[in-house]
């Protein structure tokens, strides 16, 4: 995947803003998401930026258990970016 294509993909907040299913639940879960300091340290210890491509839809309830936490993790380290 090219960098331009990665950058053009939706971020978590953009996905939630256009969600037609579970929008309130996505927002609530993201608001409650917390990140363990050890997990952040492990990402930073890799010493390279991680660019994660996420394939999901707003109706996918399985993603609700991970994507809000992934998005919250991005606030704690500049080494992680997902689209």
Secondary structure, DSSP 8 states (H G I E B T S, - for coil): --HHHHHHS--HHHHHHT-SSSHHHHHHHHHH----HHHHHHHHHT-S-EEE-----TT-TTGGGTHHHHHHHHTT-TTEEE-
